[in-house]
Amino acid sequence: MVWIKHQDIQLAFEFVGSVHPYEHTAYVSLDTGEIFYVSDWIDLDETPDDLDTSDRYIEIPHKNELNLGQRLVREFVAARLPEYGREVERIFSRKGAYSRFKNLLESKGLLEEWYQHEDERSEAALRECSAHPTSPPAGLCD
């Protein structure tokens, strides 16, 4: 088994999540631990010929694939803004919800705390996925 620094996985995760899903991808070699970066925008690394066909590479998930979404919002609202629970549910019943949610958080002085909470939960989910690269827990990294 190859050991990979979590910091390297975190950097790859940030690279993948910095754009819309599938515009940037990153893969970890199960044989060497090397991480290969691929982008629709620019040429980055030379990639192995078997990257798309071999089961010896694990794709780093996009943050949207961690399935945190509204569960993360509800968790934060329950802890920090319980009196706004119904308003947040209404916000998420229409398009543009995250923008309106962030506006609410900014008006309450909680936007930076939200970002910190989101980062911490994303990192915890990524660590869980990393602990089980070939069979992540159900509902995580699908």
Contact map, one row per residue, 1 for C-alpha under 8 A:
1110000000000000000000000000011000000000000000000000000000000000000000000000000000000000000000000000000000000000000000000000000000000000000000
1111000000000000000000000000011110000000000000000000000000000000000000000000000000000000000000000000000000000000000000000000000000000000000000
1111100000000000000000000000000010000000000000000000000000000000000000000000000000000000000000000000000000000000000000000000000000000000000000
0111110110000000000000000000000010000000000000000000000000000000000000000000000000000000000000000000000000000000000000000000000000000000000000
0011111110000000000000000000000000000000000000000000000000000000000000000000000000000000000000000000000000000000000000000000000000000000000000
0001111111000000000000000000000000000000000000000000000000000000000000000000000000000000000000000000000000000000000000000000001000000000000000
0000111111100000000000000000000000000000000000000000000000000000000000000000000000000000000000000000000000000000000000000000000000000000000000
0001111111110000000000000000000000100000000000000000000000000000000000000000000000000000000000000000000000000000000000000000000000000000000000
0001111111111000000000000000000000000000000000000000000000010000000000000000000000000000000000000000000000000000000000000000000000000000000000
0000011111111100000000000000000000000000000000000000000000000000000000000000000000000000000000000000000000000000000000000010010000000000000000
0000001111111110000000000000000000000000000000000000000000000000000000000000000000000000000000000000000000000000000000000000000000000000000000
0000000111111111000000000100000000101000000000000000000000010000000000000000000000000000000000000000000000000000000000000000000000000000000000
0000000011111111100000000100000000000000000000000000000000011110000000000000000000000000000000000000000000000000000000000000000000000000000000
0000000001111111110000000000000000000000000000000000000000000000000000000000000000000000000000000000000000000000000000000000000000000000000000
0000000000111111111000011100000000000000000000000000000000000000000000000000000000000000000000000000000000000000000000000000000000000000000000
0000000000011111111011111100000000000000000000000000000000011110000000000000000000000000000000000000000000000000000000000000000000000000000000
0000000000001111111110010000000000000000000000000000000000000111000000000000000000000000000000000000000000000000000000000000000000000000000000
0000000000000111111100000000000000000000000000000000000000000000000000000000000000000000000000000000000000000000000000000000000000000000000000
0000000000000011111110110000000000000000000000000000000000000000000000000000000000000000000000000000000000000000000000000000000000000000000000
0000000000000000111111110000000000000000000000000000000000000000000000000000000000000000000000000000000000000000000000000000000000000000000000
0000000000000001101111110000000000000000000000000000000000000101000000000000000000000000000000000000000000000000000000000000000000000000000000
0000000000000001000111111000000000000000000000000000000000000000000000000000000000000000000000000000000000000000000000000000000000000000000000
0000000000000001001111111000000000000011100000000000000000000000000000000000000000000000000000000000000000000000000000000000000000000000000000
0000000000000011101111111100000000001111000000000000000000000000000000000000000000000000000000000000000000000000000000000000000000000000000000
0000000000000011000001111110000000001110000000000000000000110000000000000000000000000000000000000000000000000000000000000000000000000000000000
0000000000011011000000011111000000111100000000000000000000110000000000000000000000000000000000000000000000000000000000000000000000000000000000
0000000000000000000000001111100000111000000000000000000011110000000000000000000000000000000000000000000000000000000000000000000000000000000000
0000000000000000000000000111110011110000000000000000000011110000000000000000000000000000000000000000000000000000000000000000000000000000000000
0000000000000000000000000011111111110000000000000000000111000000000000000000000000000000000000000000000000000000000000000000000000000000000000
1100000000000000000000000001111110000000000000000000000111000000000000000000000000000000000000000000000000000000000000000000000000000000000000
1100000000000000000000000000111110000000000000000000000100000000000000000000000000000000000000000000000000000000000000000000000000000000000000
0100000000000000000000000000111111000000000000000000000000000000000000000000000000000000000000000000000000000000000000000000000000000000000000
0111000000000000000000000001111111100000000000000000000000000000000000000000000000000000000000000000000000000000000000000000000000000000000000
0000000000000000000000000001100111110000000000000000000000000000000000000000000000000000000000000000000000000000000000000000000000000000000000
0000000100010000000000000111100011111000000000000000000000000000000000000000000000000000000000000000000000000000000000000000000000000000000000
0000000000000000000000000111100001111100000011100000000000000000000000000000000000000000000000000000000000000000000000000000000000000000000000
0000000000010000000000011110000000111110000110100000000000000000000000000000000000000000000000000000000000000000000000000000000000000000000000
0000000000000000000000011100000000011111001110000000000000000000000000000000000000000000000000000000000000000000000000000000000000000000000000
0000000000000000000000111000000000001111111100000000000000000000000000000000000000000000000000000000000000000000000000000000000000000000000000
0000000000000000000000110000000000000111111000000000000000000000000000000000000000000000000000000000000000000000000000000000000000000000000000
0000000000000000000000100000000000000011111000000000000000000000000000000000000000000000000000000000000000000000000000000000000000000000000000
0000000000000000000000000000000000000011111100000000000000000000000000000000000000000000000000000000000000000000000000000000000000000000000000
0000000000000000000000000000000000000111111110000000000000000000000000000000000000000000000000000000000000000000000000000000000000000000000000
0000000000000000000000000000000000001110011111000000000000000000000000000000000000000000000000000000000000000000000000000000000000000000000000
0000000000000000000000000000000000011100001111100000000000000000000000000000000000000000000000000000000000000000000000000000000000000000000000
0000000000000000000000000000000000010000000111110000000000000000000000000000000000000000000000000000000000000000000000000000000000000000000000
0000000000000000000000000000000000011000000011111010000000000000000000000000000000000000000000000000000000000000000000000000000000000000000000
0000000000000000000000000000000000000000000001111110000000000000000000000000000000000000000000000000000000000000000000000000000000000000000000
0000000000000000000000000000000000000000000000111111000000000000000000000000000000000000000000000000000000000000000000000000000000000000000000
0000000000000000000000000000000000000000000000011111110000000000000000000000000000000000000000000000000000000000000000000000000000000000000000
0000000000000000000000000000000000000000000000111111110010000000000000000000000000000000000000000000000000000000000000000000000000000000000000
0000000000000000000000000000000000000000000000001111110000000000000000000000000000000000000000000000000000000000000000000000000000000000000000
0000000000000000000000000000000000000000000000000111111000000000000000000000000000000000000000000000000000000000000000000000000000000000000000
0000000000000000000000000000000000000000000000000111111110000000000000000000000000000000000000000000000000000000000000000000000000000000000000
0000000000000000000000000000000000000000000000000000111111000000000000000000000000000000000000000000000000000000000000000000000000000000000000
0000000000000000000000000000111000000000000000000000011111000000000000000000000000000000000000000000000000000000000000000000000000000000000000
0000000000000000000000000011110000000000000000000010011111100000000000000000000000000000000000000000000000000000000000000000000000000000000000
0000000000000000000000000011110000000000000000000000001111110000000000000000000000000000000000000000000000000000000000000000000000001100000000
0000000000000000000000001111000000000000000000000000000011111000000000000000000000000000000000000000000000000000000000000000000000000000000000
0000000010011001000000001111000000000000000000000000000001111100000000000000000000000000000000000000000000000000000000000000000000000000000000
0000000000001001000000000000000000000000000000000000000000111111110000000000000000000000000000000000000000000000000000000000000000000000000010
0000000000001001100010000000000000000000000000000000000000011111110000000000000000000000000000000000000000000000000000000000000000000000000000
0000000000001001100000000000000000000000000000000000000000001111111000000000000000000000000000000000000000000000000000000100000000000000000000
0000000000000000100010000000000000000000000000000000000000001111111110000000000000000000000000000000000000000000000000000000000000000000000000
0000000000000000000000000000000000000000000000000000000000001111111000000000000000000000000000000000000000000000000000000000000000000000000111
0000000000000000000000000000000000000000000000000000000000001111111100000000000000000000000000000000000000000000000000000100110000000000001111
0000000000000000000000000000000000000000000000000000000000000011111110000000000000000000000000000000000000000000000000000000000000000000001111
0000000000000000000000000000000000000000000000000000000000000001011111110000000000000000000000000000000000000000000000000100000000000000000000
0000000000000000000000000000000000000000000000000000000000000001001111111000000000000000000000000000000000000000000000000000000000000000000000
0000000000000000000000000000000000000000000000000000000000000000000111111100000000000000000000000000000000000000000000000000000000000000000000
0000000000000000000000000000000000000000000000000000000000000000000111111110000000000000000000000000000000000000000000000000000000000000000000
0000000000000000000000000000000000000000000000000000000000000000000111111111000000000000000000000000000000000000000001001000000000000000000000
0000000000000000000000000000000000000000000000000000000000000000000011111111100000000000000000000000000000000000000000000000000000000000000000
0000000000000000000000000000000000000000000000000000000000000000000001111111110000001000000000000000000000000000000000000000000000000000000000
0000000000000000000000000000000000000000000000000000000000000000000000111111111000000000000000000000000000000000000000000000000000000000000000
0000000000000000000000000000000000000000000000000000000000000000000000011111111110000000000000000000000000000000010010000000000000000000000000
0000000000000000000000000000000000000000000000000000000000000000000000001111111111011001000000000000000000000000000000000000000000000000000000
0000000000000000000000000000000000000000000000000000000000000000000000000111111111001000000000000000000000000000000000000000000000000000000000
0000000000000000000000000000000000000000000000000000000000000000000000000011111111000000000000000000000000000000000000000000000000000000000000
0000000000000000000000000000000000000000000000000000000000000000000000000001111111000000000000000000000000000000000000000000000000000000000000
0000000000000000000000000000000000000000000000000000000000000000000000000001111111111000000000000000000000000000000000000000000000000000000000
0000000000000000000000000000000000000000000000000000000000000000000000000000111111111000000000000000000000000000000000000000000000000000000000
0000000000000000000000000000000000000000000000000000000000000000000000000000000011111100000000000000000000000000000000000000000000000000000000
0000000000000000000000000000000000000000000000000000000000000000000000000000100011111111000000000000000000000000000000000000000000000000000000
0000000000000000000000000000000000000000000000000000000000000000000000000100110011111111100000000000000000000000000000000000000000000000000000
0000000000000000000000000000000000000000000000000000000000000000000000000000000000111111110000000000000000000000000000000000000000000000000000
0000000000000000000000000000000000000000000000000000000000000000000000000000000000011111111000000000000000000000000000000000000000000000000000
0000000000000000000000000000000000000000000000000000000000000000000000000000100000011111111100000000100000000000000000000000000000000000000000
0000000000000000000000000000000000000000000000000000000000000000000000000000000000001111111110000000000000000000000000000000000000000000000000
0000000000000000000000000000000000000000000000000000000000000000000000000000000000000111111111000000000000000000000000000000000000000000000000
0000000000000000000000000000000000000000000000000000000000000000000000000000000000000011111111001001100000000000000000000000000000000000000000
0000000000000000000000000000000000000000000000000000000000000000000000000000000000000001111111101100000000000000000000000000000000000000000000
0000000000000000000000000000000000000000000000000000000000000000000000000000000000000000111111101000000000000000000000000000000000000000000000
0000000000000000000000000000000000000000000000000000000000000000000000000000000000000000011111111000000000000000000000000000000000000000000000
0000000000000000000000000000000000000000000000000000000000000000000000000000000000000000000111111000000000000000000000000000000000000000000000
0000000000000000000000000000000000000000000000000000000000000000000000000000000000000000000001111111000000000000000000000000000000000000000000
0000000000000000000000000000000000000000000000000000000000000000000000000000000000000000001111111111100000000000000000000000000000000000000000
0000000000000000000000000000000000000000000000000000000000000000000000000000000000000000000100011111110000000000000000000000000000000000000000
0000000000000000000000000000000000000000000000000000000000000000000000000000000000000000000000011111111000000000000000000000000000000000000000
0000000000000000000000000000000000000000000000000000000000000000000000000000000000000000001000011111111100000000000000000000000000000000000000
0000000000000000000000000000000000000000000000000000000000000000000000000000000000000001001000001111111110000000000000000000000000000000000000
0000000000000000000000000000000000000000000000000000000000000000000000000000000000000000000000000111111111000010000000000000000000000000000000
0000000000000000000000000000000000000000000000000000000000000000000000000000000000000000000000000011111111100000000000000000000000000000000000
0000000000000000000000000000000000000000000000000000000000000000000000000000000000000000000000000001111111110000000000000000000000000000000000
0000000000000000000000000000000000000000000000000000000000000000000000000000000000000000000000000000111111111110010000000000000000000000000000
0000000000000000000000000000000000000000000000000000000000000000000000000000000000000000000000000000011111111110000000000000000000000000000000
0000000000000000000000000000000000000000000000000000000000000000000000000000000000000000000000000000001111111100000000000000000000000000000000
0000000000000000000000000000000000000000000000000000000000000000000000000000000000000000000000000000000111111110000000000000000000000000000000
0000000000000000000000000000000000000000000000000000000000000000000000000000000000000000000000000000000011111111000000000000000000000000000000
0000000000000000000000000000000000000000000000000000000000000000000000000000000000000000000000000000000011111111110000000000000000000000000000
0000000000000000000000000000000000000000000000000000000000000000000000000000000000000000000000000000010011011111111000000000000000000000000000
0000000000000000000000000000000000000000000000000000000000000000000000000000000000000000000000000000000000001111111100000000000000000000000000
0000000000000000000000000000000000000000000000000000000000000000000000000000000000000000000000000000000000000111111110000000000000000000000000
0000000000000000000000000000000000000000000000000000000000000000000000000001000000000000000000000000000010000111111111000000000000000000000000
0000000000000000000000000000000000000000000000000000000000000000000000000000000000000000000000000000000000000011111111100000000000000000000000
0000000000000000000000000000000000000000000000000000000000000000000000000000000000000000000000000000000000000001111111110000000000000000000000
0000000000000000000000000000000000000000000000000000000000000000000000000001000000000000000000000000000000000000111111111000000000000000000000
0000000000000000000000000000000000000000000000000000000000000000000000010000000000000000000000000000000000000000011111111100000000000000000000
0000000000000000000000000000000000000000000000000000000000000000000000000000000000000000000000000000000000000000001111111110000000000000000000
0000000000000000000000000000000000000000000000000000000000000000000000000000000000000000000000000000000000000000000111111111000000000000000000
0000000000000000000000000000000000000000000000000000000000000000000000010000000000000000000000000000000000000000000011111111100000000000000000
0000000000000000000000000000000000000000000000000000000000000010010100000000000000000000000000000000000000000000000001111111110000000000000000
0000000001000000000000000000000000000000000000000000000000000000000000000000000000000000000000000000000000000000000000111111111000000000000000
0000000000000000000000000000000000000000000000000000000000000000000000000000000000000000000000000000000000000000000000011111111100000000000000
0000000000000000000000000000000000000000000000000000000000000000010000000000000000000000000000000000000000000000000000001111111110000000000100
0000000001000000000000000000000000000000000000000000000000000000010000000000000000000000000000000000000000000000000000000111111111000000000000
0000010000000000000000000000000000000000000000000000000000000000000000000000000000000000000000000000000000000000000000000011111111100000000000
0000000000000000000000000000000000000000000000000000000000000000000000000000000000000000000000000000000000000000000000000001111111110001100000
0000000000000000000000000000000000000000000000000000000000000000000000000000000000000000000000000000000000000000000000000000111111111001100110
0000000000000000000000000000000000000000000000000000000000000000000000000000000000000000000000000000000000000000000000000000011111111001000000
0000000000000000000000000000000000000000000000000000000000000000000000000000000000000000000000000000000000000000000000000000001111111001000000
0000000000000000000000000000000000000000000000000000000000000000000000000000000000000000000000000000000000000000000000000000000111111111100000
0000000000000000000000000000000000000000000000000000000001000000000000000000000000000000000000000000000000000000000000000000000011111111000000
0000000000000000000000000000000000000000000000000000000001000000000000000000000000000000000000000000000000000000000000000000000000011111000000
0000000000000000000000000000000000000000000000000000000000000000000000000000000000000000000000000000000000000000000000000000000000011111100000
0000000000000000000000000000000000000000000000000000000000000000000000000000000000000000000000000000000000000000000000000000000111111111110110
0000000000000000000000000000000000000000000000000000000000000000000000000000000000000000000000000000000000000000000000000000000110010011111110
0000000000000000000000000000000000000000000000000000000000000000000000000000000000000000000000000000000000000000000000000000000000000001111100
0000000000000000000000000000000000000000000000000000000000000000011000000000000000000000000000000000000000000000000000000000000000000000111111
0000000000000000000000000000000000000000000000000000000000000000111000000000000000000000000000000000000000000000000000000000100010000001111111
0000000000000000000000000000000000000000000000000000000000001000111000000000000000000000000000000000000000000000000000000000000010000001101111
0000000000000000000000000000000000000000000000000000000000000000111000000000000000000000000000000000000000000000000000000000000000000000001111
